[in-house]
Amino acid sequence: MGHKTFKLSAVSTAMLASLMAGHASYANAEETVDETITVTGIRGSIMRAMDTKRESKGVVDAISSEDIGKMPDSNLAESLQRITGVSIDRSNGEGSKVTVRGFGPDFNLVTLNGRQMPVSSLEATSASSSRSFDFANLASEGVAGVQVYKTGRASIPTGGIGSTINIETHKPLTNPGFKASVGVKAVHDTSTEKGASLTPEFSALISDTFFDDKIGVSLSTSYQNRESGNKRATTGGWRTFSGVADQDWGAGTATWGGIPDGPDSGHDNRPGDEDVYSVPQSLGYAFHEVQRTRTNGQLTLQFQPVESLTTTVDYTYSKNEVETQFNDMSAWFNFGPSTGVWTDGPNASALIYAEQTPDNKGDFTMGAGDYATISENKSIGFNADWQVSDNFNVVVDYHSSTAESKPNSPYGSNNVISAATWVRGETIGHFDQDFPVLELLDDVDGNPVTINPADMRITGSSFRDSRMKMEIDQLQVHTEYKFDDGIVESIQFGLSSTETNVRSAYSNVQRDTWGGVGEAGDFADDFWPLHDFDGEFNIPGADNPKLQTQFFKWDFATVRARAAELYSTGEGDCGTGFCTKSEMDVDRTTVEEVKSAYAQANLVFDIGTMPANLSTGLRIETTDVFSTARFPDYEALVWTADNEFFAVDNGTKIETSLEGDYSHWLPSLDFDIELTDDLVLRASYSKTITRPKFNDIQGGITIDQPVRVNGGTGFEGNPELVPFESSNYDLSVEWYYDEGSYLSVGYYMKDVENFIGTKFENREAFNIPHPANGPRYQEAFEAVGNDSAAIRQYIFDNYGDTEYVDVDKGQISAIPGEDGVSNFLITIPVNERANKVYGWEVALQHVFGDSGFGGIINFTTVDGDIEYDNFSLDQQFPLIGASDSANLVLFYDKHGIQARIAYNWRDDFLSSTAQDTGANPTYVQAYGQVDANVSYNINDNLSVFVEAINLTDEYSRSYGRTTYHLLNATQTGPRYNIGARYTF
């Protein structure tokens, strides 16, 4: 390709060299570029990113730092979302994980300077199994640039069907001399109610070279303290039914959760025989406060004893500490007699759903939690880049890296203590707007409930310990031989060995006294301060006057201490039952050993007068897997609340182990041609793989808590799973019509085999007897009807003096040999069908001459046989995370002023196919967010800036089979930053 030559500046040279050269462990995959630009700031950043795109083999997009220590956004994931085809998942209002071309976080491999990075994450109620990288753990200040490789290449590590994302850090010898940058920032997060109005952030980068630039040292560090919060409305446990099947309430054969049939059902516009409808199980609201402290640092030492040899030793460290406190309130539907108002089918939704509680004794639950987690990443690496001759280059790279996430509190990584008052006579859910409204009445006459602190009692609690640690040791050798003439420009060979060791574990200390323990009055009234959240939500529907806004918002630590004194159970490390335990209930270890070799040839030639490039290669990869798992052996079910049954283990563990192996031949081909000086045509083909999640390949069955009256759910791993394998096709045209300006149109298709979906099997797992599968339950049913609360009371009244009924604890145990065995709907991952995923990517970047103004607009479509059928109750295999996305960025960069406003939009997408109660979908509603920042250069060294994130105060929302089936509506709020940067 043709090259332009510009006058060098020190900062521009450093940034361009760092971004364009690529880390040596990618075997010089990018061409060396001899052009630089004199501009920094927004315009310099987008021009460098554009040059990366133009000079790369295959389809590559990039972001670049605007200056030393300054990425375009305060969060790396939020910078990535500006790239065409990249969407992000947010956690507490901050970018966390990325989706590329519809393929979610587990389908994208993240590397740091070309090295595969370990990942760790935590789940609230289970052991983590994810391979996805959380960008919230990594500060953006120490990053020089990021490349997103959307097409596979023999020289690039495998693991990402969606993309391989390479993060590059600063190297002192690429930018000789003394350089330094210091930044300070004050953050005002409007989402917190208890936190400080301003919290600090600090970042610094210092780099210097010595002895005629033969030795270089750089150190980057950052510290962030953020206090934030969120408010959530949640509806859980939607159960889906077909028509009026199995709903003969009069005969006592109604399926649990279904609504009554017949003309007197009490349901207006009741779903018909051919309709599908869903019923909610709980409705409530939660209020979170979060404190996050993130510390990052990287030390890099470089030594160049001779011009042909550069050695680098680097150490990277990150720590992310998160503390969370919450209060919530909720009411459960017991799936007894109900009334409602419904939309038309064929997928009918309840606009109003109501249930009556006999004797006005339904529980109104108010919970609280206080927990903390810590995530640490450590990586030490060595790299030697030896230019053996003018033509031959050898790179050896080794790193040993760990990522670990674990609790940072004696109360675990997640917990809850619940308390309740028994005042509900009728529970009504209104689902006609974005915000679900919980209305509580104390009797059938329609009076709103009133709550009295003297009536409060502790119910159940759960203290969870989730942890994950991943260790990676990786050795890579890359060679390249360049020819002086001829059509073959260079050939590359490489070898690598990667060993990944993953442990993921989980334990839970749970008191299943959800029906209440002790007596009202055990706690003084001042333990239960009254709170009214009227007006705190700004989601449509939240102003409904029927909304129950009053509840007791109490202090977790104070109530926990008093409860531990009164109701100690002897469980957990603390011996009271109100803490975690060290012995893990589920403990998985997986070791993956991957050996790979590749060869790649790079050709340069002309077709007529048009310069062309062709890179073709083959990567061979073998994988050996060793996996072990330990999990509880269950023996009984205990009925602890109206619709909650908990499995009790026998104190022993079941152990499984497995071995597996597989091999892949992964070819790649990238072709580009300059049709004119400004017009580039690209075509690419490659094969890539993504490995299964860790729990997908574990042996044995784990079951979910709680179990319901009609049985439970569980999960069984499948050791015979093989990776996803994708054949990728790309065709694009890029028009670079002016300096800093281009138009790109591309079509992509991914033909994916071995899609991992889920199938569901009904099993009598562990042969656990169920208290609702015996003669006691049937007798009570015939006496009081289909109402779980009334049935429980009947059993207490008539069997309270028997061995298997404990009236004081509110527990009914199954009777072995008398009660029937519980059924479980077991989810099993399976390799099933092949799917084609395809779409268009269009990007326009335009700089309006010397005016200082410019803009970027891009959008991506994702299509294919990947959608979930909301009218089907059968097992399905859609693509998780697939959605269209778009970006609009307007900027000004002149006279020392830099201003940018960015709008990012992502369409509705499917995030799960196994919502709470089995085979039900979870969708995330379309979301758009506006961010803005303005900075001013006071002089050549000092600049000040302001930033606004989520400027228009958007909220996120997830739902089930229709948008009326709300699962979660989360409100965070805008975040504002003000700060200054000084560059030496």
N, C-alpha and C positions, 0 to 999 in steps of 0.2 A: 504494500500500500504506500501511497505517497505520504510524505512527512513535511510538516512545516517546522520552521525553527524560530524560536522566540528567545528573547534575552532572558538569561537565568536570574532568579533571585534565590536567596538562601532558603527561605521558607518554602517557596514553590518547588525548588529542587528536592528538598527533603520529602515533602508530601507526595510529589509525583513519583519519586523513586520508591518510596515505601509502598504506595498503592500499586504501581504498575509492574514492579519487578516480580512481585509474588514471592512468598517465602520459598526458600530453596527446597523445602521438602515436597513441594509440588513440581519439582524437577523442571523449574524454569518453564512452566506451562505457558506463560505469557511471553510475548516478544519483548525484548528490551526496547524501550522507547526513548528516543533522543530529544523529544520535544518537551519544553516546560512552558509555563505561563507565569506572568508576573502578578496576576491577581490572586488574592485570597478571598476570604469571606464566602458569601453564598454563591456568587458567580464563579469564583475559583473552584468551589466544591463541585458544582454541577458540571463544570467543564472537564474536571479530572474524571468524574464518573462517566461522562460521555466518551472520553478518550479510552477508558477501560473497555467500554462496551464495543467501540469500533475496532480496537486492536486485538480483541480476544478471539480465540478459536471457539466456535460454538456460541450458544446464547448465554451471555454473562451480563448481569447488571451489577451496579456497585453504588456504594455511598462512600464519601470521603470526608475527612475532617476539614472544616473550614479554615482552621489554623491549628497550630500546635495545641493539643489539649481541648479542642472544641469541636464536638460532633454537632450535626444539625439539630438534634433533639436531646433533651435531658435524659432520655432513656433509649438504649440501643434498639430495643424492639420497636419503639415508636419511630425511630429513624428508618428501620427496615420496611415498615408498612408503606412508606412513600414509594417503594419500588413496585413496578408493574407486576401484578400477580401475587404479591405478598400481603397476607392479612395476619392479624394478630389476635390472640386471646388476651384479655385483660384480667388482672387480679387486683382487687381493691383500687380500681381506677388507673392502674399502671400496666403498661405493656409487659407481657410475660413470655408467651410462646408464639411461634409463628406457623402459619399455614401457607404453602406455596402451591399455586395452581390447583387449589382444592384439596391438596394432600396435607393432613394435619401434622401436629408437632412430632409425632412418632415416625413420620415418613421423611423427616429432614435431618440430615447429618450435619452437626456443627463441629468445625475444627478451629483450633487456635494456632495460627502460623503453620497451617497444614497438618497439625496433629489432631487425632481424634480425641475429643474431650470426654471425660466421664461426666455422668449426670446423676443427680439424686433428687428425689422429691418425696413428699409425704401425702398420705391419704388420711382423711378424717376417721374412717371406720374400718380400714383394712390396710394390708401391707401394699406398698407401692409396687407397680410393675412397669412404669413408664421408662422409655428411652429418650424422652424429649428434654431438651435443654431449656432451662429457665433463664431468660435474659435479664430478669430482675436482679439476679445475683451479681451481674457484671456492670460496673460503671462504664460510662461511655468516654470519660475523659482520657483514659489511657489507650484509646483505640485510634489507630491511624486511618483505617478504612475497612470496609467489609465488601466481599464479593459473593454474589449469589450465582452459583453455577447451576443453571436450569437444565443443561444437557450433560449426560455422562461423558467421562473421558477416562481412558485407560490409566492415566497417571494420577487420577484423583481417587481417594478411598471410597469404598462402597458403603451403602447403608441408607442412602437417601433417594427414594423414588421421586419425591417432590423436588428436592434440590440438595446440593451440598453448600453450606454457608461457611465461608472462611473469614475469620476475624484476624486482622493484622494489627500488631502492636508496634510501637516505635523502636527503632534501632539506631544507636548513636552514630555508627560509622556511615549510615546513609545520609546523615546530616551533620557533618563535622563542625567542630567548634562548640562554644558554650551556648546553650539554648535553655531557656526556662520559661515556665508559665505558671501563674498562680491564679486560682479563681476562688471567690467566696460568693455564697448565695444564701439568701433568707427565703424560706418557703412558707407561704400562708395557704393552708389547706382548709377549705371551707367545710369539708365533710366531718371534721372532728367537733364534738361538743365539749369534751373535757380536756383536750390537748392544748398545748401552747399555741398562741396565735401566730408565732414565728418559730421556725426550727432551722438549724444551720446545716449548710453543706460546705465542704472545703475540698479543693483538688489542687494538685501541684505536679508538675513534670519538670525535671531537671536533667540535662544531658550535656556531656562534655567529652572531648577527645584530647589525647596526650601523645607525646613522643611522635611528632609528625603524623598525627592521626592514625597511629598504629594501634592504640588502645582507646576504647570507648566505654563509657559508663553512663547508664541512664536509670533514673528512678522515677516512677510515677506512683502517685498515691491519691486516694480519695476517701472522704468520710461523709456519710449522709445520715442525718437523723430526721426522720419524717414521722409526724403524728397525724393520723387520718382516721376515718371511720366510714361506715356505710349503714344504710337502713334497707331492710329487705322485707318484702311480702312473699310468703311461700305457701304453696299448696302441694301437699305430698300424697303419694300413693294412689294416683288415678288408676282405677281398675276398669278394664274395657270389656264390654259384652256385646253380643250379637242379638239384636231383636228381642223377642220375648222367650227365647229358648231357656228351658229349665227355670222358669220363674213362676211356677204354680205355688204361690204362697199359701193358698188354702190347703193344699195337700202336704205342705211341709217339705217340698222338694226344691225350694228356691235356692239358687246359687248365691253364696254369701257375697253381698255387695250389689247384687242386681236390684232393680226397682220393681215394685209390685206391678202386676199385669191387670187387665180387665178394665171395665168402664169406671170402676170406683177406685182406681189406683191412686188418686190424689195428685197425679202428674198431668199438667196442662200440656197438650201436644206431645204426649208420650211417644218415644221412638217406636217405629213400626217393626214388623217382623223382619224386614230386610235391612234395617238400619244398624249401624254400629254406634254405640254410645259409651261414655265414660263417666264414672262416679268418683268424686274426690274422697280422700280419706282423712285429711287434716287441713287446717287453715290457720295461719298465724303470722306474726311479725317479729322480726329480730333487729336488734340495735347493737352494732359493733363499734368498738374503739380499738385501734391498732397503732402500736409503736414499732417502728422499723429502724434498725441501725445497721447500715451497710458500710463495710470497710474493704477497700481494695488496694492492692499494691503489686508492682512488678519491678524487679531489679534485673537489669540486663548488662552483662559484661561481654565485650567483644575484643578480640586480639587478632591483629593481622601482622604476623611476623614478617611475611613477605607478601608482595602484591598478589600472588596467586592463591594465597590461603587465608581464609577468614574463619575464625572459630567464635562461637557464641555460646555462652552459658546464661540461662535465664531462669528466674524463679517467679512464679505468679501465684498470688494468694487472694482469696476473696472470702469474706464472712458476711452472712446475712442473718441478723437476729430479729425475730418477729415476736412480739407479745400481743395477745388478743384478749379482750374482755367483751362479753356480750350479755345481754338480757333479752329474753323473748317471752312471748305469750302465744298460746295456741289452744285450739279446741279440736277434738277428734270426732269424726263421724263414725258411729258404731255399726252402720249398715243394718239398722233396724227399720221400722216403719218410717217412710219418708214421703215428702211432697216436693213438687218442683215445677219449673216452667222451662220448656225445651225449645231449641231452634229446630228447624226442619232438618230431616236427614238428607242424604244417606249417612253422613257423619254428624250425628246429633250432639249438641252441647247443652249443658244445663246453664241457663241464664240465672236461675235461682234454684238452689238445692237446700232442703231443710229436713231435719230430723228432730223428733221429740224424744225426750228422755223421761222415763217413768219416774214419778215422785219428785221431779225437779232436782235430781241428784247427780247430774252430769258434772264431770270435773272440768274446771277452768284452770289450765296449767300455766305456770309461770316459771321459767327456767333461767339459769345463769351459768356462765363458764368463765374460766380464767386459765389460759395456757400459753406456752411459749415454745418456740422452735429455733433451732440454729442450723444453718447450712454453711459448710466450709468446703472450699475448693483449693487444692494445692497442686502445683505442677512444677517440676524441675526438669529442665531439658538441656541437651547438648547438641550443637550442630557444627559440623565442619564442612565448609564449602571450598573445594580444592580445584582450581583451574589447572589441571595437569599440563595442558598445552594450550595453544591458541584454539584448538579444535575440541579438546576433550575435557569434560567437567565431571567431577564426582562429588556427590553430597551424601553425607552420613548424618542421620538425625535420630536421636533417642530421647524419649521422655518417660518419666514415671509420674503418674498423676492420680489424684484421688478426689472424689466428691462424696461428702457425707452429710446427711440430714438426720436430725434426731431431736427428741424433746430437750428443752432448756428450762424445765421446771419439774419439781417433784409431782406436779399434778398432771404431767403428760403433755403430749402433742395435741390433744384435743380432749375436752371433757364437758360434762353437763351435770348439774344438780337440778332436779325438778321439785317444785312445790305446787300445791293446788288448793283450791277451795271448791266445794261441791255445790254449785249454784245454778247450773244450766238446766233449764226446762226445755228450751228449743234452741237449736243451733241452725243458723241460716247463712249460707254463702251466696254472695251476689257476684256473678262473673261476667257481667255485661260490658265492663270497661277494662282498660289495661290494668287497673288496680283492683284486686279482689277484696271484697268487703265482708268482714266477719261481723255478723249481727248476733248478739246473745240475748235471749229473753229468759226471765226466771220462771215463767209459767205460761200456760196456753192463752192467757188473757192478753199477752203481748207487752208486758212490762219489762223494760231493760233490766239487766242484772245489776245488782249492787254488791260490792265486795267489802268484806270486813277483815282486817288483819287478824283478829282473834280466831277466825275460822281456818287459817292457813295451816297446812300440814306438809311435811316433807314426803315426797313420793320416791321415785327411783333416782339412780345416778349412774354415771359411766365415766371411768377414767381410762383413757386410751393412750397407748404408747406405740407410736409408729416410727420406724427407723429404716434407713436405707444407706448403704455404702457401696460405691463402685470404685474399683482400682483398675487402671489401665497401664500396662507396660508395653511400649511400642518401639520397635526398631525399624527404620526405613533406610534403604540405600537407593539412590537415584543416580543415573549416569546419562550423559548426553554427549553425542559426538556430532559436531557441525562440519559440513562439507564446504570446501572452498568454492566449488562450482558444481553445476549439474542441477537436475530437477529436484533431487532430494536435498533439502536444506539441512535436516538433522534427523538423527534417530535417538530414541530414548529407551532405556531399559531400567527396570527397578524391581526391588524385592522388599517385602515387608513382613514382619511378624508382630501380631497384636494379641495380647492375652488380656481378657476382660474378666474380672472377678466381681460378682455382684451378690450382696446379701440384702434381703428385704424381709423385715420381721414386724410382727404386730402382737400386742397383748391388750387385754381389756379386763378391768375389774368393774364388774357391773352389779349393782343392787337392783333386783327386779321387783321392788316394792312399789310398782307404779300405781297400785290402788291405795297407797297411803300407808304411813307407818307412824306409830306413836299416837298422840292425841292432840286435838286442837288446844292451843294454849301452852304447848311445850315451848313456844317461842314468844317472847314479849312482843307487843305490837310494834315497837320501834325497829324491829328487824325488817319490817315490811313497809317501806316508804311508798306512798302512792305517786304514780306518774301518769300524766295525761299527754299522749303524743298527737293530740289534735293539731293539725296544721303543719306537722313535721314532714310529711310526704308531699311532693309536688307532682305526683303521677295522676293522670286523669282518672277520676273515680274516687280519689282519696278524700274528697270533700263531702262524701255521702253522710248525711246526719245519722244514719243507722249504724255507722262504724263504731265498734267497741274500742274506745281509745284509752280507757283507764285500766291500769294493771299495776301490780307491785313490782317496782324496779329495784331489786335488792342487791346487797353487796355479797359477792361470792365468798370471799375469805371469811367474813364474819359468820355467815350462815353455815359454811362448811365446818368451821371450828366447833360450833354449837351442836351441829348434827353428829359430828364424830364423837362427841362426848355422850350423846343420848342414844345413838343407834349403832354403836360399833359392832362390826361383824367378824373381826379378826382376819379379814382378807387384805391383800396388798402388802407392799413393803412396810407400810406404816402400821399395819395391823388393825385398822379401823374400817377398811372398805372404802375410804374416801381418798384414795391415792392410787398410783399405778403399781404394777409388779414387774420385777426384773425378768421372770421366766416368760418367754414368748409363747403365745398360743399358736401362732403361725410363723414359721421360720424357714425361709427359702434361700438357697445358695445356688448360683449358676456360674459356671466357668465356661467361657467361649475362647477357643484358640483358633485364630485365623491366620493362615499363611497365604500370601499372594505374590504374584509375579506379573509384570506387564512389559509389553513392548509397544512402542509407538513411533511411527514415521511421519515426518512433517515435510510436505512437498510444496515447492513454490514454482509456478510456471505461468505462462500467458496463454490465454485462449483468444487468438487474434491479437488485438491490442489491449485486451482486458487482463490485468493481473489477477491471479487466482491462487488460493491456498487450499491444500488438502492435508488433513491430519487423520490418520487411521491407526487404530491400535487394538490390542486385545489384552484383557486382564483376566487372569486365572486365579480363582480364589477357592480355598478349601476351609471348611469350618468344622471343628469338633466341639460338641456340647456335652457338658457334664452338669447334671442338676439333681439337687436333693431338696426334700421338703418335709417338714414336721408340722402336724396339725392335730387338734383335739379329737378324741373319740367320744361321741355323745351317747348318753344312755337314757335320758328322760326329758319330757317337756313339763314345764310348770306354767299354769295359767295365772298371770300376775295382774292383769287389768282387763277391762271390758273386751278388748280385741287384740291383746298381746300375750303371746305364749313364748317362753324362753327355753332354749335347749340347755341342758346341764350336762357337762362332760363328766367322765368317770375318773379323771385325774391322770389318765395315760395319754400318750401321743402315738399317732400313726406315722411311720416314717416311710418315705418312698425315695427311690433314686432312679435315674435314667441316664442313658447315653445316646447320643445321636451324632450324625455327621452328614454333610452335604457339600457338593462342589458346584461351582458355577463358572461358565465361560462367558465373559462379558465383552463383546466387541463394541467398538465405537468408531464413528466416522464423522468428521466435521469438514464442510466445504464452504468456502466463501469466494466471491468474485466481485471485483469492482466493475460494475457495468458502465459507470462513468466515474469521474473523479470524486463525485459526491454520493453516488448511489451504490449500495452494497447489498448483494443477494446472499443469503445463507441457507444452507440445508444441513441437517444433522440427523444422525441415527445412533442410538446407543441402547444397551441393555443395562439395567440397574436392579438392585435388590433392596428390600427392607426386611429386617429380621422380626420375628414375632415378639410381642411383649413377654416379659419374663414369667408372669403368672400363666400365660397361655400354654407354656410347655411344662409346667409343673405337674407332678402326679398327684392323684388323690382328690377328694371332695372336701370343700369347705362350705358351710351353710351360713346363711344370713340370719341375723337377729333383728327384730323378733320374728317369730312364726305366727301365722294367722289361723283363724278358726278353720279355714279350708286347706291348711298346709303352709309350707314355706318355700323359699327359694334358695338356690345354692349355685356353686360353680365347681366345675371339674376341668382340670387342665388336660391338654392333649399332647403327649410327648411326640406324636408323629407329625406335628405341623412342620411345614417347610416355609421358607421365606416367600414374601411377595416377590414376583419377578415381573419387571415391566420392560416392554419394548417401546422406546421413545422415538418419536418422529417430530422434527421441527422444520418449518420453512418460514423465512422472514425476509422482509425488504426494509432497508434502513436508508433514509435520505438525510445526509448531513449537509443541509443547504446553506448554512451560515455559521459563523463562529459562535459556538455555544448553543446552537439550535439544530434540532433534528426531528424527523418524523419516522416512527418505526411501526410496522404492521407485521404481526406474526401469527402463524397458525401452529398449534401443537396437538399431538395425539399421543396418548399413553395406553398401550394395550397391556393390561395388567392381568397376570395369571396368579393362581393360588390365593385369591382374595380370601382373607380370614374373616368369616362371618360367624354367626352363632346359631346353633340349633338348640332346641329345648326338649328335654326328656323328663317325663314324670317317673320319679323313683321313690321307693321306700328307703331312703338313705338312712343308714345306721340303725334301721328297724326301731325307731323311737316311738313308743306309745303316745297317743294324743288324747288329752282330757276331753276333747269334743267328739271323740270317736267311740263313745261307749254308752252303756245303758243309763248312767246318771244324767248325761247330757240330753239323751232322748226323752227321758222322763220329764226333765225340766222344760224342754222345748214344747212338749205336749201340754204342759201345765200353764206356761206363761206366754208362749208364742215365740216368734223369731226376733228376740231382742237379747243381745248378749249380756247387758247389764242385769236384766231381770233373771236370766238363766243363771248367772253367777250367784245372785242373791238367793235363788231357790236352792242351789247346791249348798251354800253356806248354812241356810236355815234347816235343811233336812239331813246334811251329812257332816255337820260341823264337828262332831265328836269322833270322826273316823281318822284313820292313820294318814290318809292322803289329802286331808283338808285342814288348812291352818287359817282360822278365821282372823286371828290377831295380825298376821302378816298379809292377809288378803291373797293367799295362794292356794290353788287347787292343783294337785299333782296327778299325773296319769297313773292308772293302776295297771301294772304289767300283767298280761294275760287276760285282762278284761277289756281295756280300752284298745281300740284298733290302732295300727301303726300309721304314723303321719306320712302324708304324701309331700314330696318336694319337687318343685319345678327346677330342674338342673340346667344351667346354661353351660354349653360346651363349645369352645372355639373349634372351627373346622375350616379346612381349605376347601373352597367350593368353586364357584364359577369364575370365569374370566370376565372382566369388564373393560370396556373402552371408555376412556375419559378424554375429552377433546375440547378445544376452545380457541378463542382469539385473544391476542394481546395487542393493544394499540397504545402508543405513547407519543405525545407531542411535547417537545421542550422548545421554548422560543425566548430569545433575548431581544428586546426591542432596541437594537443598536446601542448607542451610547447613553440612552435615556436613564439607565439604571433599573428599568422595569423589566420584568420577565415573568414567565409562568410555565407551569408543568401541568399537563392533564394526561391521565392514563386510565385505562380500564381493562379488565380481564373478564372473560366469560368462561364458565365451566359447565360442560354438558356431558351427556352420556347416559348409559343404562345404569344409573347410580342412585335413583331416587327411592325414597321409602313410600310404600303404598299404605296410606293411612286408613284404607278401608279393609285391609287384610289383617287377620289375626295370626297368620302363619309366619314361620321364620323367614327372615329376609336378609339380604346381603348388600346393602347400599354402601356408598362411600361416605365415611364420616368426615365432616368439615368442608365439603364441596360447596362453593358459593361464588357468585360474581362479586367483583370488588372494583372500586374506582378511587382516584385521588385527584384533587385539584389544589395546586399550590400557586399562589401569587406572591411575588417578592419585589423588593426594591433594594438596590445595593449601589450607593454612590454618595460622595461627599461625606464619607465616614458614617453614614447611616445605613443600617441593614434592617430591613423589616420583612416579615414573612407571615402570611396567614395560610393555613393548610386545612383542607377538609378531606377526611378519610371516611369512606363508606364501604360497608360490607353487607351483602344481602343475607336473608334468612339462610341458616345452614343447620344440618342435622349434626348433633354432637354426641348422641348415644342412641342405641337401639334396645337398651336394657334398663329402662327407667324403673325405679323402685320395685314394682310388682311384676316384673317379667318382661314380656315382649311388647314394650311400648316405647315410642320414640320420644326423644327430647330435641326440640329445635331451639336455636337461638335466634331471636327476632332481629330483623335488619337494624343496623346501628350506624349512625353517622356522627362524627365528632369534629369540632373545630378547635384548632390550636393556633396560637399566634405568639410571635416574639419580635421584639424591637431592640436593637443595640446601637450605641453611638460611640465612635472612637474619639475620645477626648484628645488623644495625641497618638503618636505611632505605637505607644506601648500600652496605654490604658484605655479600656472600654468599659462601659456600663450597659446593663441590659435589663429588660423586663420580659417575662414569659407568662403565658396563660394557657392552661391545659383544660380541655373540656369547657370552653368558653361559654357555651350555650346551655350548660347544666343538663346534659342528656342522661337518661337512665337506660339500663339494659334490662332485657326481659327474655325469659325462656318459657316454652309452652309445649304441650303434648300434641295430640292428634289434630286439634284445631287451636286457633289462637285464644279461644275461651278457656282452654285447659291450662291455665297459668301454672307454672312450676316455681318460677322465681322472678321477682321484679326488684332490681337493686338500684338504689339511688346513692351516688357518691358525692357529686358536686364539683365545681371548678377548683382549680389549684393555681396559685399565682406565685411566681418567683421574681425576685429582684436581686441583682448582684453586680459584681465587677470582676474583670480579668486584667491581669497585668502580665505582659510578655516582655522578657528581657532580650 
